[in-house]
Amino acid sequence: MKQKIVMEVSMNSEKCRLKAMKIALVTGVTSVAIEGADRSKVVVIGDGVDSANLAKSLRKKFCCANIETVQSLG
């Protein structure tokens, strides 16, 4: 099942954003993007991605990572 996961991650620099994108590239992910007015949202689109494990991986590096939405895409 393809899903869209939006996560709020506290990132201060472009280097941090790149690290977050690399961490979010797990098995099953087809697209990773940084969105939001302050560029603090990581948007992951993929098939069979575990949002809880993804949040756990991001928290290891960025202390504060919260799941905002998990949405099914057709």
PDB file of N, CA, C and O in Angstrom, chain B, residues numbered from 101:
ATOM      1  N   MET B 101       0.839  -1.177   0.000  1.00  0.00           N
ATOM      2  CA  MET B 101       0.000   0.000   0.000  1.00  0.00           C
ATOM      3  C   MET B 101       0.887   1.245   0.000  1.00  0.00           C
ATOM      4  O   MET B 101       1.713   1.423   0.895  1.00  0.00           O
ATOM      5  N   LYS B 102       0.715   2.090  -0.990  1.00  0.00           N
ATOM      6  CA  LYS B 102       1.498   3.314  -1.102  1.00  0.00           C
ATOM      7  C   LYS B 102       0.967   4.346  -0.110  1.00  0.00           C
ATOM      8  O   LYS B 102      -0.243   4.530   0.025  1.00  0.00           O
ATOM      9  N   GLN B 103       1.884   5.011   0.577  1.00  0.00           N
ATOM     10  CA  GLN B 103       1.467   5.993   1.576  1.00  0.00           C
ATOM     11  C   GLN B 103       2.375   7.217   1.568  1.00  0.00           C
ATOM     12  O   GLN B 103       3.517   7.177   1.109  1.00  0.00           O
ATOM     13  N   LYS B 104       1.823   8.299   2.094  1.00  0.00           N
ATOM     14  CA  LYS B 104       2.555   9.563   2.218  1.00  0.00           C
ATOM     15  C   LYS B 104       2.686   9.866   3.709  1.00  0.00           C
ATOM     16  O   LYS B 104       1.690   9.946   4.428  1.00  0.00           O
ATOM     17  N   ILE B 105       3.927  10.033   4.160  1.00  0.00           N
ATOM     18  CA  ILE B 105       4.207  10.303   5.571  1.00  0.00           C
ATOM     19  C   ILE B 105       4.812  11.692   5.674  1.00  0.00           C
ATOM     20  O   ILE B 105       5.808  11.990   5.016  1.00  0.00           O
ATOM     21  N   VAL B 106       4.210  12.548   6.501  1.00  0.00           N
ATOM     22  CA  VAL B 106       4.737  13.891   6.744  1.00  0.00           C
ATOM     23  C   VAL B 106       5.234  13.938   8.180  1.00  0.00           C
ATOM     24  O   VAL B 106       4.498  13.629   9.117  1.00  0.00           O
ATOM     25  N   MET B 107       6.505  14.331   8.339  1.00  0.00           N
ATOM     26  CA  MET B 107       7.120  14.386   9.663  1.00  0.00           C
ATOM     27  C   MET B 107       7.719  15.761   9.908  1.00  0.00           C
ATOM     28  O   MET B 107       8.313  16.361   9.012  1.00  0.00           O
ATOM     29  N   GLU B 108       7.557  16.252  11.125  1.00  0.00           N
ATOM     30  CA  GLU B 108       8.147  17.523  11.561  1.00  0.00           C
ATOM     31  C   GLU B 108       9.487  17.200  12.219  1.00  0.00           C
ATOM     32  O   GLU B 108       9.543  16.459  13.200  1.00  0.00           O
ATOM     33  N   VAL B 109      10.563  17.763  11.672  1.00  0.00           N
ATOM     34  CA  VAL B 109      11.909  17.514  12.193  1.00  0.00           C
ATOM     35  C   VAL B 109      12.597  18.859  12.376  1.00  0.00           C
ATOM     36  O   VAL B 109      12.567  19.701  11.477  1.00  0.00           O
ATOM     37  N   SER B 110      13.218  19.067  13.536  1.00  0.00           N
ATOM     38  CA  SER B 110      13.916  20.336  13.767  1.00  0.00           C
ATOM     39  C   SER B 110      15.279  20.295  13.080  1.00  0.00           C
ATOM     40  O   SER B 110      16.193  19.593  13.514  1.00  0.00           O
ATOM     41  N   MET B 111      15.392  21.074  11.984  1.00  0.00           N
ATOM     42  CA  MET B 111      16.623  21.128  11.191  1.00  0.00           C
ATOM     43  C   MET B 111      17.034  22.580  11.036  1.00  0.00           C
ATOM     44  O   MET B 111      16.214  23.426  10.682  1.00  0.00           O
ATOM     45  N   ASN B 112      18.304  22.873  11.300  1.00  0.00           N
ATOM     46  CA  ASN B 112      18.771  24.251  11.282  1.00  0.00           C
ATOM     47  C   ASN B 112      19.497  24.649  10.006  1.00  0.00           C
ATOM     48  O   ASN B 112      19.493  25.824   9.639  1.00  0.00           O
ATOM     49  N   SER B 113      20.112  23.708   9.333  1.00  0.00           N
ATOM     50  CA  SER B 113      20.934  24.058   8.175  1.00  0.00           C
ATOM     51  C   SER B 113      20.632  23.138   6.998  1.00  0.00           C
ATOM     52  O   SER B 113      19.924  22.140   7.128  1.00  0.00           O
ATOM     53  N   GLU B 114      21.182  23.500   5.862  1.00  0.00           N
ATOM     54  CA  GLU B 114      21.015  22.690   4.658  1.00  0.00           C
ATOM     55  C   GLU B 114      21.705  21.331   4.831  1.00  0.00           C
ATOM     56  O   GLU B 114      21.241  20.322   4.298  1.00  0.00           O
ATOM     57  N   LYS B 115      22.799  21.313   5.567  1.00  0.00           N
ATOM     58  CA  LYS B 115      23.514  20.067   5.844  1.00  0.00           C
ATOM     59  C   LYS B 115      22.622  19.106   6.634  1.00  0.00           C
ATOM     60  O   LYS B 115      22.600  17.906   6.361  1.00  0.00           O
ATOM     61  N   CYS B 116      21.897  19.632   7.602  1.00  0.00           N
ATOM     62  CA  CYS B 116      20.962  18.811   8.388  1.00  0.00           C
ATOM     63  C   CYS B 116      19.843  18.272   7.508  1.00  0.00           C
ATOM     64  O   CYS B 116      19.423  17.125   7.663  1.00  0.00           O
ATOM     65  N   ARG B 117      19.361  19.097   6.587  1.00  0.00           N
ATOM     66  CA  ARG B 117      18.290  18.661   5.692  1.00  0.00           C
ATOM     67  C   ARG B 117      18.760  17.511   4.806  1.00  0.00           C
ATOM     68  O   ARG B 117      18.013  16.562   4.568  1.00  0.00           O
ATOM     69  N   LEU B 118      19.993  17.595   4.320  1.00  0.00           N
ATOM     70  CA  LEU B 118      20.555  16.519   3.506  1.00  0.00           C
ATOM     71  C   LEU B 118      20.674  15.224   4.304  1.00  0.00           C
ATOM     72  O   LEU B 118      20.369  14.147   3.792  1.00  0.00           O
ATOM     73  N   LYS B 119      21.115  15.326   5.554  1.00  0.00           N
ATOM     74  CA  LYS B 119      21.224  14.143   6.415  1.00  0.00           C
ATOM     75  C   LYS B 119      19.853  13.518   6.648  1.00  0.00           C
ATOM     76  O   LYS B 119      19.711  12.296   6.627  1.00  0.00           O
ATOM     77  N   ALA B 120      18.849  14.356   6.870  1.00  0.00           N
ATOM     78  CA  ALA B 120      17.490  13.852   7.089  1.00  0.00           C
ATOM     79  C   ALA B 120      16.982  13.114   5.854  1.00  0.00           C
ATOM     80  O   ALA B 120      16.332  12.076   5.973  1.00  0.00           O
ATOM     81  N   MET B 121      17.274  13.642   4.680  1.00  0.00           N
ATOM     82  CA  MET B 121      16.841  12.990   3.444  1.00  0.00           C
ATOM     83  C   MET B 121      17.544  11.643   3.270  1.00  0.00           C
ATOM     84  O   MET B 121      16.924  10.675   2.831  1.00  0.00           O
ATOM     85  N   LYS B 122      18.829  11.575   3.610  1.00  0.00           N
ATOM     86  CA  LYS B 122      19.566  10.310   3.501  1.00  0.00           C
ATOM     87  C   LYS B 122      19.026   9.269   4.479  1.00  0.00           C
ATOM     88  O   LYS B 122      18.913   8.093   4.137  1.00  0.00           O
ATOM     89  N   ILE B 123      18.695   9.701   5.693  1.00  0.00           N
ATOM     90  CA  ILE B 123      18.143   8.784   6.697  1.00  0.00           C
ATOM     91  C   ILE B 123      16.777   8.266   6.249  1.00  0.00           C
ATOM     92  O   ILE B 123      16.443   7.104   6.483  1.00  0.00           O
ATOM     93  N   ALA B 124      15.984   9.134   5.602  1.00  0.00           N
ATOM     94  CA  ALA B 124      14.625   8.768   5.191  1.00  0.00           C
ATOM     95  C   ALA B 124      14.604   7.822   3.993  1.00  0.00           C
ATOM     96  O   ALA B 124      13.561   7.238   3.697  1.00  0.00           O
ATOM     97  N   LEU B 125      15.724   7.658   3.301  1.00  0.00           N
ATOM     98  CA  LEU B 125      15.769   6.756   2.149  1.00  0.00           C
ATOM     99  C   LEU B 125      15.940   5.307   2.610  1.00  0.00           C
ATOM    100  O   LEU B 125      17.034   4.746   2.535  1.00  0.00           O
ATOM    101  N   VAL B 126      14.862   4.719   3.079  1.00  0.00           N
ATOM    102  CA  VAL B 126      14.866   3.324   3.512  1.00  0.00           C
ATOM    103  C   VAL B 126      14.194   2.473   2.430  1.00  0.00           C
ATOM    104  O   VAL B 126      13.674   3.010   1.452  1.00  0.00           O
ATOM    105  N   THR B 127      14.206   1.183   2.601  1.00  0.00           N
ATOM    106  CA  THR B 127      13.602   0.265   1.637  1.00  0.00           C
ATOM    107  C   THR B 127      12.119   0.576   1.452  1.00  0.00           C
ATOM    108  O   THR B 127      11.374   0.698   2.425  1.00  0.00           O
ATOM    109  N   GLY B 128      11.705   0.702   0.209  1.00  0.00           N
ATOM    110  CA  GLY B 128      10.306   0.969  -0.104  1.00  0.00           C
ATOM    111  C   GLY B 128       9.998   2.423  -0.393  1.00  0.00           C
ATOM    112  O   GLY B 128       8.914   2.729  -0.889  1.00  0.00           O
ATOM    113  N   VAL B 129      10.919   3.331  -0.098  1.00  0.00           N
ATOM    114  CA  VAL B 129      10.691   4.758  -0.319  1.00  0.00           C
ATOM    115  C   VAL B 129      10.937   5.091  -1.785  1.00  0.00           C
ATOM    116  O   VAL B 129      11.962   4.713  -2.352  1.00  0.00           O
ATOM    117  N   THR B 130       9.984   5.805  -2.400  1.00  0.00           N
ATOM    118  CA  THR B 130      10.141   6.220  -3.788  1.00  0.00           C
ATOM    119  C   THR B 130      10.458   7.703  -3.914  1.00  0.00           C
ATOM    120  O   THR B 130      11.025   8.131  -4.919  1.00  0.00           O
ATOM    121  N   SER B 131      10.095   8.497  -2.895  1.00  0.00           N
ATOM    122  CA  SER B 131      10.311   9.941  -2.967  1.00  0.00           C
ATOM    123  C   SER B 131      10.495  10.528  -1.573  1.00  0.00           C
ATOM    124  O   SER B 131       9.777  10.179  -0.636  1.00  0.00           O
ATOM    125  N   VAL B 132      11.482  11.438  -1.452  1.00  0.00           N
ATOM    126  CA  VAL B 132      11.706  12.168  -0.203  1.00  0.00           C
ATOM    127  C   VAL B 132      11.821  13.640  -0.560  1.00  0.00           C
ATOM    128  O   VAL B 132      12.539  13.998  -1.494  1.00  0.00           O
ATOM    129  N   ALA B 133      11.119  14.500   0.176  1.00  0.00           N
ATOM    130  CA  ALA B 133      11.172  15.942  -0.079  1.00  0.00           C
ATOM    131  C   ALA B 133      11.149  16.703   1.238  1.00  0.00           C
ATOM    132  O   ALA B 133      10.650  16.213   2.252  1.00  0.00           O
ATOM    133  N   ILE B 134      11.701  17.913   1.201  1.00  0.00           N
ATOM    134  CA  ILE B 134      11.663  18.826   2.341  1.00  0.00           C
ATOM    135  C   ILE B 134      10.666  19.919   1.987  1.00  0.00           C
ATOM    136  O   ILE B 134      10.798  20.559   0.944  1.00  0.00           O
ATOM    137  N   GLU B 135       9.673  20.139   2.839  1.00  0.00           N
ATOM    138  CA  GLU B 135       8.630  21.130   2.572  1.00  0.00           C
ATOM    139  C   GLU B 135       8.388  22.000   3.789  1.00  0.00           C
ATOM    140  O   GLU B 135       9.031  21.835   4.825  1.00  0.00           O
ATOM    141  N   GLY B 136       7.459  22.923   3.652  1.00  0.00           N
ATOM    142  CA  GLY B 136       7.069  23.805   4.747  1.00  0.00           C
ATOM    143  C   GLY B 136       7.706  25.172   4.605  1.00  0.00           C
ATOM    144  O   GLY B 136       8.715  25.334   3.917  1.00  0.00           O
ATOM    145  N   ALA B 137       7.109  26.153   5.260  1.00  0.00           N
ATOM    146  CA  ALA B 137       7.601  27.528   5.200  1.00  0.00           C
ATOM    147  C   ALA B 137       9.013  27.642   5.762  1.00  0.00           C
ATOM    148  O   ALA B 137       9.846  28.362   5.212  1.00  0.00           O
ATOM    149  N   ASP B 138       9.280  26.938   6.851  1.00  0.00           N
ATOM    150  CA  ASP B 138      10.619  26.980   7.455  1.00  0.00           C
ATOM    151  C   ASP B 138      11.443  25.744   7.089  1.00  0.00           C
ATOM    152  O   ASP B 138      12.472  25.472   7.707  1.00  0.00           O
ATOM    153  N   ARG B 139      10.978  24.993   6.071  1.00  0.00           N
ATOM    154  CA  ARG B 139      11.669  23.796   5.566  1.00  0.00           C
ATOM    155  C   ARG B 139      11.983  22.801   6.678  1.00  0.00           C
ATOM    156  O   ARG B 139      13.097  22.286   6.774  1.00  0.00           O
ATOM    157  N   SER B 140      10.986  22.540   7.513  1.00  0.00           N
ATOM    158  CA  SER B 140      11.179  21.617   8.632  1.00  0.00           C
ATOM    159  C   SER B 140      10.319  20.354   8.517  1.00  0.00           C
ATOM    160  O   SER B 140      10.245  19.569   9.463  1.00  0.00           O
ATOM    161  N   LYS B 141       9.678  20.157   7.381  1.00  0.00           N
ATOM    162  CA  LYS B 141       8.841  18.971   7.198  1.00  0.00           C
ATOM    163  C   LYS B 141       9.498  18.032   6.182  1.00  0.00           C
ATOM    164  O   LYS B 141       9.879  18.443   5.086  1.00  0.00           O
ATOM    165  N   VAL B 142       9.619  16.768   6.574  1.00  0.00           N
ATOM    166  CA  VAL B 142      10.140  15.744   5.679  1.00  0.00           C
ATOM    167  C   VAL B 142       8.938  14.962   5.161  1.00  0.00           C
ATOM    168  O   VAL B 142       8.176  14.395   5.944  1.00  0.00           O
ATOM    169  N   VAL B 143       8.769  14.933   3.841  1.00  0.00           N
ATOM    170  CA  VAL B 143       7.652  14.229   3.214  1.00  0.00           C
ATOM    171  C   VAL B 143       8.209  12.991   2.514  1.00  0.00           C
ATOM    172  O   VAL B 143       9.050  13.093   1.621  1.00  0.00           O
ATOM    173  N   VAL B 144       7.729  11.828   2.931  1.00  0.00           N
ATOM    174  CA  VAL B 144       8.203  10.552   2.394  1.00  0.00           C
ATOM    175  C   VAL B 144       7.036   9.853   1.717  1.00  0.00           C
ATOM    176  O   VAL B 144       5.968   9.702   2.310  1.00  0.00           O
ATOM    177  N   ILE B 145       7.238   9.426   0.475  1.00  0.00           N
ATOM    178  CA  ILE B 145       6.227   8.660  -0.250  1.00  0.00           C
ATOM    179  C   ILE B 145       6.845   7.308  -0.586  1.00  0.00           C
ATOM    180  O   ILE B 145       7.944   7.233  -1.135  1.00  0.00           O
ATOM    181  N   GLY B 146       6.125   6.245  -0.248  1.00  0.00           N
ATOM    182  CA  GLY B 146       6.663   4.919  -0.517  1.00  0.00           C
ATOM    183  C   GLY B 146       5.654   3.825  -0.271  1.00  0.00           C
ATOM    184  O   GLY B 146       4.519   4.070   0.137  1.00  0.00           O
ATOM    185  N   ASP B 147       6.096   2.616  -0.528  1.00  0.00           N
ATOM    186  CA  ASP B 147       5.248   1.443  -0.397  1.00  0.00           C
ATOM    187  C   ASP B 147       5.758   0.580   0.749  1.00  0.00           C
ATOM    188  O   ASP B 147       6.887   0.092   0.699  1.00  0.00           O
ATOM    189  N   GLY B 148       4.942   0.386   1.778  1.00  0.00           N
ATOM    190  CA  GLY B 148       5.310  -0.457   2.905  1.00  0.00           C
ATOM    191  C   GLY B 148       6.337   0.154   3.839  1.00  0.00           C
ATOM    192  O   GLY B 148       7.115  -0.574   4.455  1.00  0.00           O
ATOM    193  N   VAL B 149       6.358   1.469   3.959  1.00  0.00           N
ATOM    194  CA  VAL B 149       7.307   2.158   4.836  1.00  0.00           C
ATOM    195  C   VAL B 149       6.733   2.195   6.254  1.00  0.00           C
ATOM    196  O   VAL B 149       5.574   2.563   6.446  1.00  0.00           O
ATOM    197  N   ASP B 150       7.532   1.820   7.234  1.00  0.00           N
ATOM    198  CA  ASP B 150       7.114   1.837   8.634  1.00  0.00           C
ATOM    199  C   ASP B 150       7.387   3.228   9.208  1.00  0.00           C
ATOM    200  O   ASP B 150       8.542   3.597   9.421  1.00  0.00           O
ATOM    201  N   SER B 151       6.336   3.992   9.454  1.00  0.00           N
ATOM    202  CA  SER B 151       6.492   5.374   9.917  1.00  0.00           C
ATOM    203  C   SER B 151       7.113   5.455  11.308  1.00  0.00           C
ATOM    204  O   SER B 151       7.858   6.392  11.597  1.00  0.00           O
ATOM    205  N   ALA B 152       6.820   4.496  12.165  1.00  0.00           N
ATOM    206  CA  ALA B 152       7.380   4.503  13.522  1.00  0.00           C
ATOM    207  C   ALA B 152       8.892   4.279  13.492  1.00  0.00           C
ATOM    208  O   ALA B 152       9.630   4.964  14.200  1.00  0.00           O
ATOM    209  N   ASN B 153       9.358   3.331  12.682  1.00  0.00           N
ATOM    210  CA  ASN B 153      10.800   3.093  12.564  1.00  0.00           C
ATOM    211  C   ASN B 153      11.508   4.274  11.915  1.00  0.00           C
ATOM    212  O   ASN B 153      12.637   4.606  12.276  1.00  0.00           O
ATOM    213  N   LEU B 154      10.842   4.901  10.959  1.00  0.00           N
ATOM    214  CA  LEU B 154      11.410   6.080  10.307  1.00  0.00           C
ATOM    215  C   LEU B 154      11.574   7.216  11.316  1.00  0.00           C
ATOM    216  O   LEU B 154      12.606   7.885  11.337  1.00  0.00           O
ATOM    217  N   ALA B 155      10.564   7.431  12.146  1.00  0.00           N
ATOM    218  CA  ALA B 155      10.642   8.468  13.183  1.00  0.00           C
ATOM    219  C   ALA B 155      11.752   8.149  14.176  1.00  0.00           C
ATOM    220  O   ALA B 155      12.484   9.041  14.604  1.00  0.00           O
ATOM    221  N   LYS B 156      11.875   6.886  14.540  1.00  0.00           N
ATOM    222  CA  LYS B 156      12.923   6.461  15.477  1.00  0.00           C
ATOM    223  C   LYS B 156      14.314   6.740  14.902  1.00  0.00           C
ATOM    224  O   LYS B 156      15.197   7.217  15.614  1.00  0.00           O
ATOM    225  N   SER B 157      14.507   6.443  13.625  1.00  0.00           N
ATOM    226  CA  SER B 157      15.797   6.692  12.972  1.00  0.00           C
ATOM    227  C   SER B 157      16.118   8.180  12.923  1.00  0.00           C
ATOM    228  O   SER B 157      17.262   8.577  13.142  1.00  0.00           O
ATOM    229  N   LEU B 158      15.114   9.002  12.636  1.00  0.00           N
ATOM    230  CA  LEU B 158      15.333  10.450  12.583  1.00  0.00           C
ATOM    231  C   LEU B 158      15.595  11.023  13.972  1.00  0.00           C
ATOM    232  O   LEU B 158      16.375  11.964  14.115  1.00  0.00           O
ATOM    233  N   ARG B 159      14.952  10.465  14.995  1.00  0.00           N
ATOM    234  CA  ARG B 159      15.162  10.946  16.367  1.00  0.00           C
ATOM    235  C   ARG B 159      16.578  10.670  16.859  1.00  0.00           C
ATOM    236  O   ARG B 159      17.103  11.428  17.674  1.00  0.00           O
ATOM    237  N   LYS B 160      17.198   9.607  16.380  1.00  0.00           N
ATOM    238  CA  LYS B 160      18.575   9.292  16.779  1.00  0.00           C
ATOM    239  C   LYS B 160      19.524  10.420  16.387  1.00  0.00           C
ATOM    240  O   LYS B 160      20.476  10.715  17.111  1.00  0.00           O
ATOM    241  N   LYS B 161      19.267  11.048  15.246  1.00  0.00           N
ATOM    242  CA  LYS B 161      20.138  12.115  14.757  1.00  0.00           C
ATOM    243  C   LYS B 161      19.631  13.503  15.139  1.00  0.00           C
ATOM    244  O   LYS B 161      20.431  14.390  15.436  1.00  0.00           O
ATOM    245  N   PHE B 162      18.316  13.701  15.134  1.00  0.00           N
ATOM    246  CA  PHE B 162      17.734  15.038  15.289  1.00  0.00           C
ATOM    247  C   PHE B 162      16.878  15.216  16.533  1.00  0.00           C
ATOM    248  O   PHE B 162      16.004  16.083  16.529  1.00  0.00           O
ATOM    249  N   CYS B 163      17.071  14.471  17.564  1.00  0.00           N
ATOM    250  CA  CYS B 163      16.340  14.588  18.842  1.00  0.00           C
ATOM    251  C   CYS B 163      14.827  14.735  18.687  1.00  0.00           C
ATOM    252  O   CYS B 163      14.076  13.943  19.257  1.00  0.00           O
ATOM    253  N   CYS B 164      14.372  15.720  17.936  1.00  0.00           N
ATOM    254  CA  CYS B 164      12.941  16.001  17.834  1.00  0.00           C
ATOM    255  C   CYS B 164      12.430  15.680  16.427  1.00  0.00           C
ATOM    256  O   CYS B 164      12.710  16.411  15.478  1.00  0.00           O
ATOM    257  N   ALA B 165      11.682  14.585  16.301  1.00  0.00           N
ATOM    258  CA  ALA B 165      11.054  14.207  15.035  1.00  0.00           C
ATOM    259  C   ALA B 165       9.670  13.659  15.357  1.00  0.00           C
ATOM    260  O   ALA B 165       9.540  12.653  16.053  1.00  0.00           O
ATOM    261  N   ASN B 166       8.646  14.320  14.852  1.00  0.00           N
ATOM    262  CA  ASN B 166       7.263  13.937  15.142  1.00  0.00           C
ATOM    263  C   ASN B 166       6.521  13.587  13.861  1.00  0.00           C
ATOM    264  O   ASN B 166       6.671  14.259  12.841  1.00  0.00           O
ATOM    265  N   ILE B 167       5.720  12.527  13.924  1.00  0.00           N
ATOM    266  CA  ILE B 167       4.881  12.154  12.792  1.00  0.00           C
ATOM    267  C   ILE B 167       3.668  13.070  12.791  1.00  0.00           C
ATOM    268  O   ILE B 167       2.931  13.131  13.775  1.00  0.00           O
ATOM    269  N   GLU B 168       3.456  13.787  11.684  1.00  0.00           N
ATOM    270  CA  GLU B 168       2.277  14.655  11.571  1.00  0.00           C
ATOM    271  C   GLU B 168       1.113  13.907  10.942  1.00  0.00           C
ATOM    272  O   GLU B 168       0.026  13.847  11.516  1.00  0.00           O
ATOM    273  N   THR B 169       1.338  13.330   9.751  1.00  0.00           N
ATOM    274  CA  THR B 169       0.264  12.601   9.081  1.00  0.00           C
ATOM    275  C   THR B 169       0.813  11.373   8.369  1.00  0.00           C
ATOM    276  O   THR B 169       1.958  11.350   7.917  1.00  0.00           O
ATOM    277  N   VAL B 170      -0.028  10.360   8.284  1.00  0.00           N
ATOM    278  CA  VAL B 170       0.224   9.186   7.450  1.00  0.00           C
ATOM    279  C   VAL B 170      -1.025   9.025   6.605  1.00  0.00           C
ATOM    280  O   VAL B 170      -2.117   8.808   7.129  1.00  0.00           O
ATOM    281  N   GLN B 171      -0.857   9.134   5.283  1.00  0.00           N
ATOM    282  CA  GLN B 171      -1.999   9.169   4.378  1.00  0.00           C
ATOM    283  C   GLN B 171      -1.847   8.078   3.322  1.00  0.00           C
ATOM    284  O   GLN B 171      -0.771   7.916   2.747  1.00  0.00           O
ATOM    285  N   SER B 172      -2.902   7.340   3.071  1.00  0.00           N
ATOM    286  CA  SER B 172      -2.888   6.311   2.040  1.00  0.00           C
ATOM    287  C   SER B 172      -3.102   6.958   0.674  1.00  0.00           C
ATOM    288  O   SER B 172      -3.965   7.821   0.515  1.00  0.00           O
ATOM    289  N   LEU B 173      -2.310   6.534  -0.308  1.00  0.00           N
ATOM    290  CA  LEU B 173      -2.428   7.059  -1.666  1.00  0.00           C
ATOM    291  C   LEU B 173      -2.924   5.954  -2.584  1.00  0.00           C
ATOM    292  O   LEU B 173      -2.144   5.141  -3.080  1.00  0.00           O
ATOM    293  N   GLY B 174      -4.225   5.939  -2.799  1.00  0.00           N
ATOM    294  CA  GLY B 174      -4.851   5.009  -3.718  1.00  0.00           C
ATOM    295  C   GLY B 174      -4.409   3.650  -3.575  1.00  0.00           C
ATOM    296  O   GLY B 174      -4.871   2.771  -4.302  1.00  0.00           O
TER     297      GLY B 174
END
